[in-house]
Amino acid sequence: MEKLERDVTRRALVWSFPVSLFGIAGCSRRQSTGRLVEAYVPDDASVGFDLEPLQSGDSSLIRWDCIYASQAKTARFRIEFGPARVSTAKSAKDFDLKYGEGRFVPGEGSDASVLMVALQRALQAKALPTAPATKMVVPFTFASIGENLSQAADGGFNATPTGNWMAIKIFLGRGDQEGEVFLNINPKIRKGQFSIKDPDYGDLVLGELAKVL
């Protein structure tokens, strides 16, 4: 467990959004009362999808049903986050870094053909992978690297003004075949998005997602 914490902490702190997390003029507006009004803002480096929370008998397990509908095709999958632990590593002392493990679960009646094309473009993958005959559960490790964020106009997030986005870094695969992608979630407006971490990870991440989507 300590090795997992050190490894995730080290990798999570070396990151960058398509646009910097901080210091960008946000696109959200405020009502006269000062309350932030959020609306999902698409960008070329991300793919958004809808979220529906699922009840769980285990309070430490967070589950979301996910739907991506476009061009008369609907992709369905589920995201499950296990318990998040606060990192005690020295390198994370200036960050509210939480980490844990989760998994992607296939959805019934899913057609992810359009979603995969959108992900290939956003993640800058070179080719579409061949989908397996049988979909499977895909585990991942996650690091929560920011909360109460608002979207920026050109992608990425702002610390101010505050919002309801959580920035999460996902690690898929193992060893030399490990890829990284951002999986950002806004429970308030029930939206999620996959967002590029690095073009070098595009094909690895898309290959892992093809197993479940």
C-alpha positions as CSV (number, residue, x, y, z in Angstrom):
1,M,0.0,0.0,0.0
2,E,2.8,2.4,0.8
3,K,4.5,1.7,-2.5
4,L,1.2,2.4,-4.3
5,E,0.9,5.7,-2.5
6,R,4.4,6.8,-3.3
7,D,4.1,5.8,-6.9
8,V,0.7,7.4,-7.5
9,T,1.8,10.6,-5.7
10,R,5.0,10.9,-7.7
11,R,3.1,10.4,-11.0
12,A,0.1,12.5,-10.1
13,L,2.2,15.6,-9.2
14,V,3.8,15.6,-12.7
15,W,0.8,16.7,-14.8
16,S,-0.6,19.4,-16.9
17,F,-4.1,20.1,-18.4
18,P,-4.5,21.0,-22.0
19,V,-4.8,24.5,-20.5
20,S,-3.3,25.3,-17.1
21,L,-5.5,24.6,-14.1
22,F,-4.8,28.0,-12.6
23,G,-4.7,31.6,-13.7
24,I,-7.1,31.4,-16.7
25,A,-10.1,33.6,-17.1
26,G,-13.1,31.4,-16.6
27,C,-16.1,31.1,-18.8
28,S,-18.7,30.6,-16.1
29,R,-20.9,33.5,-15.1
30,R,-22.5,34.5,-11.8
31,Q,-26.0,35.4,-10.9
32,S,-26.7,38.7,-9.2
33,T,-26.6,36.8,-5.9
34,G,-23.0,35.8,-6.5
35,R,-23.7,32.1,-7.0
36,L,-21.8,30.4,-9.8
37,V,-23.9,29.2,-12.7
38,E,-22.3,26.3,-14.4
39,A,-22.8,24.9,-17.9
40,Y,-20.7,22.3,-19.6
41,V,-18.1,23.8,-21.9
42,P,-16.8,21.4,-24.7
43,D,-13.3,21.7,-26.0
44,D,-11.3,19.9,-28.6
45,A,-9.1,18.0,-26.1
46,S,-12.0,16.5,-24.2
47,V,-15.0,14.3,-24.6
48,G,-18.0,14.9,-22.4
49,F,-20.7,12.5,-21.3
50,D,-23.7,12.4,-18.9
51,L,-23.7,11.0,-15.4
52,E,-26.3,9.3,-13.3
53,P,-25.4,8.5,-9.7
54,L,-26.0,4.9,-8.5
55,Q,-26.9,3.9,-4.9
56,S,-24.5,1.6,-3.2
57,G,-24.7,-0.3,0.1
58,D,-21.1,0.5,0.6
59,S,-20.8,4.2,1.5
60,S,-17.1,4.2,0.5
61,L,-17.9,3.1,-3.0
62,I,-19.0,5.8,-5.5
63,R,-20.7,4.6,-8.7
64,W,-21.8,6.5,-11.8
65,D,-23.8,5.3,-14.8
66,C,-22.4,7.0,-17.9
67,I,-24.1,7.8,-21.2
68,Y,-22.6,9.3,-24.4
69,A,-25.2,9.8,-27.1
70,S,-24.4,11.1,-30.6
71,Q,-25.3,10.4,-34.2
72,A,-28.1,7.9,-33.1
73,K,-25.5,5.8,-31.2
74,T,-25.5,5.5,-27.4
75,A,-22.5,4.3,-25.4
76,R,-23.2,3.1,-21.9
77,F,-20.6,2.3,-19.2
78,R,-20.2,2.5,-15.4
79,I,-17.4,4.2,-13.4
80,E,-16.7,2.9,-9.8
81,F,-14.4,4.6,-7.4
82,G,-13.2,2.8,-4.3
83,P,-12.3,4.5,-1.1
84,A,-10.0,7.5,-1.5
85,R,-7.0,7.8,0.8
86,V,-5.2,11.1,1.6
87,S,-1.6,11.0,0.6
88,T,0.9,11.5,3.4
89,A,3.9,11.6,1.1
90,K,6.2,14.6,1.6
91,S,5.9,15.5,-2.1
92,A,2.2,15.9,-1.7
93,K,2.2,18.2,1.4
94,D,1.2,21.3,-0.5
95,F,-1.6,19.5,-2.4
96,D,-4.9,18.0,-1.2
97,L,-4.0,14.8,-3.0
98,K,-6.2,11.7,-2.7
99,Y,-5.7,8.4,-4.4
100,G,-7.3,5.0,-4.7
101,E,-8.5,2.3,-7.1
102,G,-11.5,2.0,-9.3
103,R,-12.8,0.3,-12.4
104,F,-14.8,0.8,-15.6
105,V,-17.7,-1.6,-16.1
106,P,-19.4,-2.4,-19.4
107,G,-23.0,-1.2,-19.9
108,E,-25.7,-3.3,-21.5
109,G,-26.8,-2.5,-25.1
110,S,-23.9,-0.1,-25.6
111,D,-22.7,1.1,-29.0
112,A,-19.5,3.0,-28.5
113,S,-18.5,3.4,-32.2
114,V,-19.1,7.1,-32.3
115,L,-17.6,7.6,-28.8
116,M,-14.4,5.8,-29.8
117,V,-13.9,8.1,-32.8
118,A,-14.5,11.2,-30.6
119,L,-11.9,9.8,-28.1
120,Q,-9.4,9.1,-30.8
121,R,-9.6,12.7,-31.9
122,A,-9.5,14.2,-28.4
123,L,-6.7,12.0,-27.1
124,Q,-4.7,12.2,-30.3
125,A,-4.5,8.5,-30.7
126,K,-3.1,7.3,-34.0
127,A,-5.5,4.5,-34.7
128,L,-8.8,3.0,-33.5
129,P,-8.1,-0.3,-31.7
130,T,-10.0,-3.5,-32.5
131,A,-12.8,-4.0,-29.9
132,P,-12.8,-7.4,-28.2
133,A,-15.6,-9.8,-28.9
134,T,-16.6,-9.7,-25.2
135,K,-16.3,-6.5,-23.1
136,M,-14.6,-6.7,-19.8
137,V,-14.1,-4.8,-16.5
138,V,-11.1,-2.5,-16.7
139,P,-9.4,-1.5,-13.4
140,F,-7.6,1.7,-12.9
141,T,-5.7,3.7,-10.2
142,F,-6.8,7.3,-9.6
143,A,-5.5,10.4,-8.1
144,S,-7.8,13.3,-7.2
145,I,-5.8,16.4,-7.8
146,G,-8.3,19.2,-7.5
147,E,-11.9,19.9,-6.2
148,N,-14.3,22.8,-6.3
149,L,-13.0,23.9,-9.7
150,S,-14.7,25.8,-12.6
151,Q,-14.2,25.2,-16.3
152,A,-12.1,27.5,-18.4
153,A,-13.2,28.7,-21.8
154,D,-10.5,26.8,-23.8
155,G,-10.3,23.7,-21.6
156,G,-8.8,23.0,-18.2
157,F,-10.0,24.4,-15.0
158,N,-9.8,27.4,-12.6
159,A,-9.5,27.5,-8.8
160,T,-11.3,30.8,-8.9
161,P,-14.2,31.3,-9.3
162,T,-15.0,28.1,-7.5
163,G,-17.2,25.5,-9.1
164,N,-18.2,21.8,-8.7
165,W,-15.7,20.1,-10.9
166,M,-13.3,17.4,-9.5
167,A,-10.1,16.9,-11.5
168,I,-9.0,13.3,-11.4
169,K,-6.0,11.6,-13.1
170,I,-6.5,8.0,-14.2
171,F,-3.8,5.4,-14.7
172,L,-4.7,2.5,-17.0
173,G,-2.7,-0.6,-17.9
174,R,0.6,-1.7,-16.3
175,G,4.3,-1.2,-16.7
176,D,5.4,-0.1,-20.1
177,Q,1.8,-0.3,-21.3
178,E,0.5,2.2,-18.7
179,G,-1.3,5.2,-20.0
180,E,-2.7,8.3,-18.3
181,V,-5.8,10.3,-18.9
182,F,-7.9,12.9,-17.0
183,L,-11.3,11.9,-16.0
184,N,-13.1,15.0,-14.6
185,I,-16.5,14.9,-12.9
186,N,-19.1,17.5,-12.0
187,P,-21.8,15.9,-9.7
188,K,-23.9,19.0,-9.6
189,I,-24.6,19.2,-13.3
190,R,-24.1,15.5,-13.8
191,K,-21.4,15.7,-16.4
192,G,-18.1,14.0,-16.9
193,Q,-15.3,14.2,-19.4
194,F,-12.2,12.3,-20.6
195,S,-9.5,14.8,-21.3
196,I,-6.1,14.4,-22.8
197,K,-3.0,14.1,-20.5
198,D,-0.4,13.6,-23.2
199,P,-0.6,12.5,-26.9
200,D,2.0,9.8,-26.2
201,Y,-0.6,8.0,-24.1
202,G,-3.4,8.3,-26.7
203,D,-3.2,4.8,-28.2
204,L,-2.5,3.1,-24.8
205,V,-5.5,4.8,-23.2
206,L,-7.8,4.2,-26.2
207,G,-6.8,0.5,-26.2
208,E,-7.7,0.1,-22.6
209,L,-11.0,1.9,-23.0
210,A,-11.9,-0.2,-26.0
211,K,-12.0,-3.2,-23.8
212,V,-14.9,-1.8,-21.8
213,L,-16.8,0.8,-23.9
